[in-house]
Amino acid sequence: MKTIHVTLLLIFFLLLTGCTKDTSEQDADQTFNETFGGQPFKGTAIGIRSQNGADDYTWKGEGRVALIEATADSVSMVFMADFGDLGEMNFKVRGKYDQSTYRMDTTDPNIFFRIIDEKITGTLNNAQQEMSFQGTLRKETANMVMRVNFKEENGPFPKGSSLKLSFDTRRSIDNNDHSAGCQMRLVPIWSPSGVTMGMVPDC
């Protein structure tokens, strides 16, 4: 199996369980970044490639989700899937936030990413691939499923193949922000503008 050369970066969250009222509700005085930023979410990432209507390869590894590069009204979200020696897939999106919502909207209705009422939705459609995002983001859990249909060959993904990339991550909230010790590294990243080199947290 060839090493993964594609790096996907966007947003994915789904299927949350075991959240109590105290951990899932957002403080009315906190912004979106204050509620969901800080300590990264960590867990698993699973990628499944399909061709001709059948699954033919599965990657399993570590999944991480983090908010970085915050300003007063915008922040970047990164979704990172590390499959060890087989490579990694990363996605990054930058959006505006307020007290409870996060939005990356464009003039094209086929390109957007949003988190509203803890629900993640998004689509990306261009000449190379068609992508969709669904999931949930809560204070202690981040779960997302990203689906990609490849219109052109991209690394280990032939034209006409598809990828289902699932993130199941969580964190324990305390009074300490453990993100301060994270190192940043430069990697290829899939974003709404295409694949570029960018910084992601390594923690």
Backbone as numpy.savetxt, mean C-alpha at the origin, in Angstrom:
# Nx Ny Nz CAx CAy CAz Cx Cy Cz
12.25 -19.67 -11.42 11.40 -18.48 -11.42 12.28 -17.24 -11.42
11.98 -16.30 -12.30 12.79 -15.09 -12.38 12.55 -14.20 -11.17
13.59 -13.48 -10.81 13.47 -12.52 -9.72 12.51 -11.41 -10.11
11.75 -10.92 -9.17 10.80 -9.84 -9.43 11.56 -8.56 -9.74
11.25 -7.95 -10.87 11.87 -6.67 -11.22 10.87 -5.52 -11.11
9.61 -5.85 -10.94 8.59 -4.82 -10.81 8.50 -4.40 -9.36
8.33 -3.10 -9.11 8.14 -2.63 -7.75 6.83 -1.86 -7.68
5.89 -2.33 -6.90 4.58 -1.73 -6.84 4.44 -0.89 -5.58
3.87 0.34 -5.73 3.70 1.18 -4.57 2.35 1.86 -4.55
1.47 1.53 -3.66 0.20 2.22 -3.57 -0.43 1.92 -2.25
-1.75 1.64 -2.32 -2.39 1.51 -1.04 -3.29 0.32 -0.94
-3.24 -0.48 0.15 -4.06 -1.65 0.25 -4.39 -1.99 1.70
-5.69 -2.22 2.01 -6.10 -2.57 3.35 -7.42 -3.33 3.31
-7.57 -4.47 4.04 -8.80 -5.26 3.94 -9.03 -6.12 5.18
-10.24 -6.59 5.39 -10.59 -7.61 6.39 -9.98 -7.38 7.76
-10.60 -6.53 8.56 -10.07 -6.24 9.88 -10.87 -7.01 10.93
-10.15 -7.62 11.87 -10.82 -8.36 12.94 -10.21 -8.02 14.27
-10.99 -8.21 15.32 -10.47 -8.07 16.68 -10.22 -6.65 17.12
-10.81 -5.65 16.46 -10.61 -4.25 16.88 -11.70 -3.87 17.86
-11.30 -3.38 19.01 -12.27 -2.92 19.97 -12.64 -1.48 19.68
-13.64 -0.98 20.34 -14.07 0.40 20.14 -12.94 1.36 20.48
-12.20 1.09 21.53 -11.14 2.01 21.97 -10.03 2.13 20.93
-9.69 1.03 20.23 -8.58 1.07 19.30 -8.99 1.47 17.90
-10.26 1.30 17.52 -10.66 1.58 16.15 -11.19 3.00 15.97
-11.68 3.61 17.01 -12.22 4.96 16.86 -11.10 5.98 16.82
-11.30 7.00 15.98 -10.32 8.06 15.84 -10.65 9.20 16.80
-9.65 9.71 17.48 -9.82 10.86 18.35 -10.26 12.05 17.52
-11.33 12.73 17.94 -11.90 13.84 17.16 -10.91 14.98 16.98
-9.93 15.10 17.88 -8.97 16.20 17.80 -7.75 15.87 16.96
-7.62 14.62 16.52 -6.45 14.20 15.76 -6.70 14.28 14.26
-5.65 14.61 13.51 -5.74 14.57 12.06 -5.53 13.13 11.57
-5.77 12.92 10.30 -5.54 11.59 9.70 -4.10 11.16 9.92
-3.15 12.05 9.71 -1.73 11.70 9.87 -1.39 11.39 11.32
-1.95 12.11 12.25 -1.68 11.85 13.67 -2.28 10.50 14.11
-3.40 10.12 13.53 -4.04 8.86 13.90 -3.33 7.65 13.31
-2.97 7.74 12.02 -2.45 6.57 11.32 -0.94 6.62 11.04
-0.30 7.75 11.32 1.13 7.86 11.12 1.91 7.30 12.29
3.22 7.55 12.28 4.06 7.05 13.37 4.52 5.64 13.13
4.31 4.78 14.09 4.79 3.40 14.02 4.21 2.68 12.81
5.06 2.05 11.97 4.56 1.33 10.79 3.71 0.12 11.15
2.85 -0.27 10.22 2.10 -1.51 10.32 2.96 -2.63 9.72
3.00 -3.79 10.37 3.81 -4.91 9.88 3.01 -6.20 9.90
3.29 -7.06 8.92 2.59 -8.33 8.85 3.02 -9.11 7.63
2.05 -9.61 6.88 2.35 -10.46 5.74 1.91 -9.82 4.44
2.57 -10.25 3.36 2.19 -9.87 2.01 2.20 -11.14 1.16
1.16 -11.31 0.35 1.05 -12.47 -0.52 0.71 -11.98 -1.93
1.52 -12.39 -2.90 1.25 -12.05 -4.29 0.93 -13.32 -5.07
-0.15 -13.27 -5.86 -0.56 -14.43 -6.66 -0.66 -14.00 -8.13
0.12 -14.63 -8.97 0.05 -14.36 -10.40 -0.91 -15.34 -11.07
-1.71 -14.82 -12.01 -2.64 -15.66 -12.76 -2.42 -15.46 -14.26
-2.54 -16.57 -15.00 -2.47 -16.52 -16.46 -3.50 -17.48 -17.03
-4.18 -17.04 -18.08 -5.18 -17.88 -18.75 -6.22 -18.41 -17.78
-6.60 -17.57 -16.80 -7.66 -17.94 -15.87 -7.25 -18.84 -14.73
-5.94 -19.11 -14.58 -5.49 -20.02 -13.51 -4.31 -19.42 -12.77
-4.27 -19.60 -11.43 -3.13 -19.16 -10.63 -1.93 -20.04 -10.96
-0.75 -19.41 -11.21 0.42 -20.23 -11.57 1.67 -19.91 -10.76
1.63 -18.90 -9.89 2.78 -18.66 -9.02 2.36 -17.81 -7.84
2.96 -18.12 -6.65 2.64 -17.39 -5.42 3.92 -16.94 -4.74
3.95 -15.66 -4.35 5.04 -15.12 -3.54 4.49 -14.88 -2.13
5.29 -15.21 -1.10 4.90 -14.95 0.28 6.06 -14.26 1.00
5.74 -13.22 1.77 6.80 -12.51 2.47 6.26 -11.54 3.49
7.08 -10.54 3.82 6.73 -9.54 4.83 6.06 -8.35 4.18
4.98 -7.89 4.80 4.29 -6.69 4.34 4.41 -5.58 5.36
4.59 -4.35 4.87 4.65 -3.18 5.75 3.90 -2.03 5.11
3.29 -1.21 5.96 2.56 -0.03 5.51 2.97 1.12 6.42
3.27 2.29 5.83 3.71 3.42 6.64 3.31 4.73 6.00
3.14 5.75 6.82 2.96 7.13 6.37 4.27 7.87 6.58
4.74 8.58 5.54 6.02 9.28 5.62 5.91 10.63 4.93
6.92 11.46 5.11 7.06 12.75 4.41 5.85 13.65 4.62
5.41 13.77 5.86 4.21 14.55 6.15 4.47 16.04 6.14
3.49 16.80 5.63 3.45 18.24 5.78 2.16 18.58 6.53
1.80 19.85 6.57 0.62 20.25 7.32 -0.67 19.70 6.73
-0.68 19.39 5.41 -1.93 18.92 4.80 -1.76 17.76 3.82
-0.55 17.22 3.67 -0.36 16.10 2.76 0.65 15.12 3.35
0.58 13.86 2.89 1.47 12.83 3.39 1.56 11.71 2.35
2.70 11.01 2.33 2.87 9.87 1.44 2.55 8.58 2.18
1.88 7.66 1.49 1.64 6.32 2.02 2.44 5.34 1.19
3.12 4.41 1.86 3.89 3.39 1.15 3.41 2.01 1.58
3.30 1.12 0.59 2.97 -0.28 0.81 4.14 -1.09 0.30
4.74 -1.87 1.17 5.98 -2.56 0.84 5.82 -4.07 1.06
6.12 -4.84 0.02 6.08 -6.30 0.09 7.48 -6.82 -0.19
8.09 -7.47 0.81 9.46 -7.98 0.71 9.41 -9.51 0.61
9.84 -10.04 -0.55 9.81 -11.48 -0.78 11.22 -12.09 -0.75
12.12 -11.49 0.02 13.45 -12.04 0.22 14.26 -12.06 -1.06
14.88 -13.20 -1.37 15.74 -13.32 -2.53 14.99 -13.15 -3.85
13.66 -13.31 -3.84 12.88 -13.18 -5.07 12.61 -11.72 -5.43
12.85 -10.81 -4.51 12.67 -9.39 -4.80 11.60 -8.76 -3.93
11.10 -7.61 -4.36 10.11 -6.89 -3.60 9.19 -6.12 -4.53
8.02 -5.78 -4.02 7.06 -4.95 -4.73 6.67 -3.81 -3.81
6.79 -2.58 -4.29 6.51 -1.40 -3.47 5.57 -0.46 -4.21
4.68 0.18 -3.45 3.81 1.18 -4.04 3.78 2.41 -3.13
3.76 3.58 -3.75 3.76 4.83 -2.99 2.78 5.81 -3.63
2.00 6.47 -2.80 1.06 7.47 -3.28 1.08 8.65 -2.33
0.89 9.84 -2.86 0.85 11.05 -2.02 -0.52 11.70 -2.15
-1.11 12.03 -1.00 -2.43 12.61 -1.01 -2.61 13.67 0.05
-3.72 14.38 -0.06 -4.11 15.40 0.92 -4.92 14.75 2.03
-4.79 15.26 3.25 -5.58 14.72 4.35 -6.20 15.85 5.17
-7.25 15.50 5.91 -7.83 16.42 6.89 -8.01 15.64 8.19
-9.10 15.87 8.89 -9.28 15.18 10.17 -9.46 13.68 10.00
-10.18 13.25 8.97 -10.52 11.83 8.89 -10.37 11.20 7.50
-10.07 11.99 6.47 -10.01 11.44 5.12 -8.64 11.66 4.48
-8.38 10.84 3.46 -7.14 10.90 2.69 -7.51 10.76 1.23
-7.00 11.67 0.37 -7.39 11.66 -1.04 -6.20 11.94 -1.95
-6.09 11.13 -2.99 -5.23 11.42 -4.12 -6.15 11.40 -5.34
-6.61 12.57 -5.76 -7.51 12.69 -6.90 -6.78 13.35 -8.06
-7.19 13.02 -9.28 -6.63 13.63 -10.47 -7.76 14.10 -11.38
-7.41 14.75 -12.47 -8.43 15.18 -13.43 -9.00 13.99 -14.19
-8.31 12.85 -14.16 -8.78 11.62 -14.80 -9.56 10.80 -13.78
-10.85 10.54 -14.01 -11.64 9.77 -13.04 -11.17 8.33 -12.87
-10.30 7.85 -13.77 -9.77 6.49 -13.66 -8.51 6.41 -12.82
-8.07 7.54 -12.26 -6.88 7.55 -11.42 -7.20 8.27 -10.11
-7.36 7.51 -9.04 -7.62 8.10 -7.72 -7.28 7.09 -6.65
-7.05 7.61 -5.45 -6.84 6.77 -4.28 -7.43 7.50 -3.09
-8.29 6.84 -2.32 -9.00 7.51 -1.23 -9.15 6.59 -0.03
-9.11 7.21 1.15 -9.47 6.51 2.39 -10.51 7.36 3.08
-11.74 6.88 3.11 -12.86 7.60 3.70 -13.61 6.65 4.62
-13.86 7.07 5.86 -14.53 6.22 6.85 -13.80 4.88 6.99
-12.46 4.94 7.00 -11.58 3.78 7.20 -11.59 2.80 6.02
-12.25 3.14 4.91 -12.32 2.25 3.75 -11.42 2.77 2.64
-10.62 1.88 2.07 -9.69 2.20 1.00 -10.31 1.83 -0.35
-10.27 2.78 -1.28 -10.69 2.52 -2.65 -9.72 3.22 -3.60
-9.59 2.70 -4.79 -8.72 3.35 -5.76 -8.68 2.62 -7.08
-8.34 3.34 -8.15 -8.13 2.74 -9.46 -7.00 3.48 -10.17
-6.34 2.77 -11.05 -5.29 3.34 -11.89 -5.36 2.62 -13.23
-5.54 3.37 -14.31 -5.68 2.77 -15.63 -4.84 3.55 -16.62
-3.83 2.88 -17.20 -3.00 3.52 -18.21 -2.65 2.50 -19.30
-1.72 2.84 -20.15 -1.39 1.98 -21.28 -0.71 0.69 -20.86
-0.07 0.66 -19.67 0.69 -0.52 -19.23 -0.12 -1.48 -18.37
-0.99 -0.93 -17.49 -1.72 -1.79 -16.58 -2.98 -1.12 -16.06
-3.88 -1.95 -15.58 -5.09 -1.49 -14.91 -5.04 -2.01 -13.48
-5.21 -1.11 -12.50 -5.08 -1.48 -11.10 -6.32 -1.07 -10.33
-6.65 -1.84 -9.29 -7.72 -1.47 -8.38 -7.29 -1.76 -6.95
-7.83 -0.99 -6.00 -7.46 -1.11 -4.59 -8.73 -1.14 -3.73
-8.74 -2.07 -2.78 -9.83 -2.16 -1.82 -9.27 -2.61 -0.48
-9.82 -2.04 0.61 -9.35 -2.48 1.92 -9.86 -1.61 3.03
-9.24 -1.73 4.18 -9.60 -0.94 5.35 -8.35 -0.52 6.10
-8.42 0.67 6.69 -7.33 1.19 7.52 -7.91 1.62 8.84
-7.41 1.01 9.91 -7.80 1.40 11.26 -6.54 1.67 12.07
-6.72 2.15 13.28 -5.58 2.63 14.05 -4.55 1.54 14.31
-4.97 0.30 14.43 -4.03 -0.78 14.73 -3.95 -1.84 13.64
-4.72 -1.70 12.57 -4.69 -2.69 11.49 -4.77 -1.99 10.13
-4.03 -2.53 9.17 -4.06 -2.04 7.79 -4.10 -3.26 6.88
-5.20 -3.39 6.14 -5.38 -4.54 5.25 -5.84 -4.05 3.89
-5.18 -4.52 2.83 -5.55 -4.08 1.50 -5.28 -5.16 0.46
-6.08 -5.14 -0.59 -5.88 -6.01 -1.74 -5.74 -5.14 -2.97
-4.65 -5.31 -3.68 -4.42 -4.62 -4.94 -4.45 -5.64 -6.07
-5.23 -5.35 -7.10 -5.29 -6.20 -8.28 -4.74 -5.46 -9.48
-3.89 -6.13 -10.24 -3.24 -5.52 -11.40 -3.45 -6.42 -12.62
-3.98 -5.84 -13.69 -4.07 -6.52 -14.98 -3.03 -5.90 -15.90
-2.12 -6.71 -16.42 -1.00 -6.21 -17.21 -1.36 -6.20 -18.69
-1.34 -4.98 -19.27 -1.62 -4.81 -20.70 -0.36 -5.01 -21.53
0.79 -4.88 -20.89 2.08 -5.11 -21.53 2.95 -5.95 -20.60
3.94 -6.64 -21.12 4.84 -7.43 -20.29 5.59 -6.53 -19.31
5.73 -7.01 -18.07 6.43 -6.24 -17.04 7.15 -7.23 -16.13
8.45 -7.46 -16.38 9.21 -8.39 -15.57 8.62 -9.78 -15.63
8.29 -10.38 -14.47 7.75 -11.74 -14.44 6.27 -11.81 -14.81
5.68 -10.69 -15.26 4.26 -10.65 -15.57 4.06 -10.46 -17.07
3.74 -11.53 -17.81 3.52 -11.42 -19.25 2.27 -10.58 -19.57
2.21 -10.12 -20.78 1.02 -9.41 -21.25 -0.20 -10.32 -21.08
-1.27 -9.77 -20.50 -2.49 -10.54 -20.28 -2.55 -11.23 -18.93
-1.45 -11.23 -18.18 -1.46 -11.85 -16.85 -2.01 -10.87 -15.82
-2.23 -11.35 -14.61 -2.73 -10.50 -13.54 -2.03 -10.83 -12.23
-2.08 -9.89 -11.30 -1.48 -10.04 -9.97 -2.50 -9.63 -8.92
-2.64 -10.46 -7.90 -3.39 -10.10 -6.70 -2.39 -10.00 -5.56
-2.22 -8.79 -5.02 -1.26 -8.54 -3.94 -2.02 -8.15 -2.69
-1.91 -8.97 -1.64 -2.68 -8.77 -0.41 -1.76 -8.41 0.75
-2.17 -7.40 1.52 -1.45 -6.98 2.72 -2.33 -7.22 3.93
-1.76 -7.83 4.97 -2.44 -8.06 6.24 -1.46 -7.63 7.33
-1.62 -6.41 7.85 -0.64 -5.84 8.77 -1.32 -5.26 10.00
-0.51 -5.10 11.06 -1.05 -4.54 12.30 0.08 -3.93 13.12
-0.29 -3.23 14.19 0.68 -2.63 15.10 0.04 -2.49 16.47
0.89 -2.35 17.50 0.44 -2.08 18.86 0.69 -0.62 19.16
-0.33 0.07 19.61 -0.23 1.50 19.88 0.16 1.74 21.32
1.21 2.56 21.52 1.56 3.02 22.87 1.93 4.50 22.75
2.53 5.05 23.76 2.85 6.47 23.77 4.17 6.79 23.10
4.84 5.79 22.58 6.14 6.01 21.93 6.01 5.88 20.43
6.60 6.82 19.68 6.62 6.78 18.23 7.88 6.05 17.79
7.73 4.77 17.42 8.90 3.95 17.07 9.40 4.21 15.66
8.77 5.15 14.93 9.21 5.41 13.56 10.47 6.25 13.52
10.86 6.87 14.63 11.99 7.79 14.64 13.30 7.09 14.30
13.40 5.79 14.63 14.64 5.07 14.37 14.72 4.42 13.00
13.73 4.62 12.15 13.71 4.00 10.84 14.76 4.60 9.92
15.45 3.75 9.19 16.37 4.19 8.15 15.63 4.26 6.83
16.01 5.19 5.96 15.40 5.31 4.65 16.31 4.69 3.60
15.72 4.04 2.59 16.52 3.47 1.52 15.88 3.77 0.17
16.71 3.80 -0.86 16.26 4.14 -2.20 15.93 2.86 -2.97
14.70 2.76 -3.47 14.26 1.56 -4.19 13.38 1.98 -5.37
13.20 1.08 -6.35 12.21 1.34 -7.40 10.81 1.28 -6.80
9.95 2.20 -7.20 8.62 2.31 -6.62 7.59 2.48 -7.74
6.49 1.78 -7.60 5.38 1.96 -8.53 4.46 3.01 -7.94
4.17 4.06 -8.69 3.31 5.14 -8.24 2.36 5.50 -9.38
1.37 6.37 -9.13 0.45 6.75 -10.21 1.14 7.34 -11.43
2.33 7.89 -11.27 3.05 8.48 -12.40 3.98 7.49 -13.09
4.02 6.24 -12.63 4.88 5.23 -13.22 5.91 4.73 -12.23
6.85 3.93 -12.71 7.90 3.39 -11.85 9.04 4.39 -11.75
9.38 4.80 -10.53 10.46 5.75 -10.29 11.30 5.26 -9.12
12.44 5.88 -8.90 13.24 5.60 -7.71 12.75 6.52 -6.59
12.61 5.97 -5.39 12.14 6.77 -4.27 12.59 6.20 -2.94
12.44 6.98 -1.90 12.84 6.58 -0.56 11.67 5.92 0.18
11.96 4.80 0.84 10.98 4.13 1.67 11.61 3.81 3.01
10.81 3.71 4.08 11.37 3.40 5.40 11.74 1.93 5.51
12.84 1.67 6.19 13.31 0.30 6.43 13.34 0.09 7.94
12.22 -0.33 8.52 12.13 -0.48 9.97 11.09 -1.51 10.34
